[in-house]
């Protein structure tokens, strides 16, 4: 069975020995899943194929689905657990899973048009509605990691690049908020952490469904920031006004949303530490 591998996925796996091993074993894993789940596959999706292998599939009864096999990826390790927790509300439905292979057979969204095709003010409304539906507190014991675990990892990666920081004071302030904000959250819920208009698809079962959640338990104000960053022109043009609008739609404290946005803009790990990348952090600085 020929298994085409998107170039973006190859590039993402290249720097890591663990991911390179995963990539080498991927064709055999896909062959096994096709056999066990009795699937017919289409060509893999190429756009944004940087963290997983994803292709349209048809089950033996003709049901349209999507096969997704995730590469080793800290932030996305608990996607299957998250989909089980949300139970198709408002996420895509998990039809089958192989936890050991980080493989999922998912409901196919039809027509599957991404929310980013809509005007950004409309995106604001849809994202806010979906986030409010996602934000539930899992009862202990549960498998989910705290948001602080991701922030500690970001802290380590950012500090490893300290020689390239263009503004050490600004980055240091962002790292300080990474440490302070989780402990002052007024409530904690299961977060998607990467919800933006590219991860929301039009569907028949519901007008819009969430794909690709990266669940962590923490402050809902953090979850508002990804949509802000994905509307970068609006955020740069009117940072406080845009934050106030999104925070209002989500019934969140706009100050907390701003602090999280500042911390991410100033101190989130990145390849490009040029002065230009810090301009947004300066606009958001409290």
N, C-alpha and C positions, 0 to 999 in steps of 0.2 A: 504494500500500500504506500503510494507516494504521499508524503506529508510536507507540503510547502511551508517554509518558515519565513514569516515577514522580516524584512531587513531591520525594522525598528526593534524587534525582539532580540535579534542577534546582537545588535549594538548594545542593548541594555544588559545582556548577559556577559559580554566580553570582559569587563574588568574584574569579574568575580569567579573564582574557581568553583565555588558551590553552584553558581548559576550555569557555568559552562557545562558542568556534569549533568545538571538538570536538562539543559538544552540537548545534549547528546542523547539522553534517554527519552526525550519527548516523543519522537515518532513511535517508539514501541509502546509507550504509555497510551498514546492516542489510539493505536491499533487495538490494544486491549479493551479500552473503553468502548470503542465502536462495536466490538464483538460482544462484550458483556451487556451493553445497553441496547444492542440491536439497532444501530443507527446507520443512516445514510448521511454522508457529509457533503456540504458544499465547499467552495473555496474559502479560506480563512479571511476574516476582515483585516484589511491592511492599515486603515487609519487608526492612529493611537494605539497600535499593537506594540506597546513597550513593556508591559508588565505581565502579559498573559497571552496564551494562544486561544483565539476565539473564532469559531466558525458556525455558520448556520447548519442545522441538522434536522433530520426527520426521523421520528420514531417508527417502529415497525407498523404502528397503526395509522401512520400518515400524519401524526401531530407534528406541527412545526415547533422546533426548539432551537436552543443555542448551546453548543458545547464550549466550555471555558476551562482551560487548564492554567492555573496561576503559577508563575515562577516563584522561587523563594524570595520573599519580600516582607520585611518586618511589618510595615504598616498594613498590609493586606492579609496577614496570616489568619485572621478570624472572620473572613468574609462569609464562609459557610455558616459558622455559628450565628453571625448576625442575620443572615437570611432566614435561618430557622427561627430566630427570636421574633423578627418582624412578621414572619408568616404571610408574606405577599401583601402586606399593608403598611406602607405604600410601595414596597419593592416588587421587583419581578419575582415570580414564584420559583422556588427551588424544586425541581421535578425529581432529581436524583443527585447524589453526591458520593464522592470517594474522598474521604477526609485525608487519607494517607497520601494521595496523589494531588491534593488540593484541586480536585476536578469537580465541576458542576455541570449538570444538565439543567438549563434554565428555560423558563417560559420565553417564547419569542414575542417581542413587541412588534405589533403591526398597526400602522405602517412603519413604526420605528424611527420616525423623524425626531431629531434631537431638539430639545427646547431652545438651543442657541439659535435656531432659525427664526425665533420670534423676537419682537422688539424687547429691548432690555427692561423697560418698565413692566411689561407683561411677565418677563422672567422673574422679576422681584416677587410678584404675587404668587406665582406657582411655587417657587423655591420656598417661600415662607410657609405656604400651606403644607408642603411636603415635610419640611423640618418639624413643624408643630406635631405632625402625625408620627414622625419617627421618634420623637423625644419621649421615651418611656423609661422608667427605672427598672432594670432587671432585678428580680428577687434573688438574694443570696441563698445558696452558693451559685455563682454563675462563672462562666469561663472568661469573661472579658477583662482586658487589662485596663488600668487607669490611664487617663490622658497623660498624666505625669511621666509614665514610662516612655511614651513617644517623645515628650519634651526633653527628658534626660538624654535620650539618644541624639536628638537634635543638638543639645548643648555640647555633647562630646564631639560631634562632627564639626560644629561651628568653631569650637575652640581649637580643633586640629588645624584649622585654616587661619589662625590668628595672624600669621605673617602677611596675609593678603587683605586684612581688613582695611578699608579706606578711612574709616572713622571709628577707632577703638572705643571711644566713649559712647557712641550711639549703639554699637553692637553690644557693649557691656550692659547698657540699660535694657536692651531687648532681652538679653539672657537673664537679667534680674527678674523681669516680669514673667519669664517662663517658670522661674522658681516660685514666685509669689502668688500668681493668679490662681493656680489650681486649688490652693488651700483656702481661698476666700470665696469660692463659688457658692451662691445661695442655694443651689440644688445641683444634683448630678443625675444625668440621664445617659442613655446609650446614644452616642454621637455617630454620624456618618463620616465626619471629618473631611470628606472630599466631595461634598455635594455642590455641584455647579451645573450650568445648563447643558454641558456636554454629557453629563451622567444622568440625564432625565430624558426618557423617550416617550413618544406618543404611542398609545396602545388602544386596543379595543375594549379590554376589560375595565380600564380606567383611563381617563384622559391623559394622565402622565404617570409613569412609573420610574422608580429609582433603580439604577444599576450601579455596580462597582462600589458598594459601601466599604469603608475601612473602619470598623467599629472599635471605639474606645469609650470608656465611661468617664464623663467629666462635665465641665461647664458648658451649657448650651450656647453661651455667648461666643465660644470658640467656633462653633459650627456655622455661625453667620459669616465668618471671614472669607471662606473660600469663594463664595459668590461675589463678594466685594472685589477680590483680587482678579476674578475672571471678567470683571467689568472695569478693567484698568483705566480706560479713558475717563469714565465718569468719576472714578475714585480720585484720580489726580485733579480733575477739574473742580470738584466740589466735595472734598473728603468728608467734611463734617455733615453736610447736607445729605449725602448719600448714606452715611452711617446712620444718621437720625431716621431716615426713611426705612431702612431695612430693620433697624432695631424696633421701630414702631410697629412694623408689620408682624414682628415676632414677639412683641410685648417684652422686650429685653431692655436692660440698662444700656443706653448708648455709650456711656463712659466705659463700661466693661468691654463692649464690642470694639471701641476705639483702642483700648489698651492691648487687646489681643491682636488687632490688626497691626498696631505699631510693633509689637514684639516680633511678629512674624516677618514684617517688612525689614526690620533691623537685624534679626538674628537667625532666621531660618537658614539651614544649610543650602548652599547653592554652588554652582560651578563658577559663576561670574560675580566677583566681588569688586567690580569697578565702581568708581564714584557714582556713576549714573544709577546704579541699582539701589543706592541709598537715598535717592531723592524722595521716593515715596515715604520712606521712614521719617524723613525730616518733616514732610507735610502732616504726618500722623502723630508726631511726637507730642506727648501731653505737656 
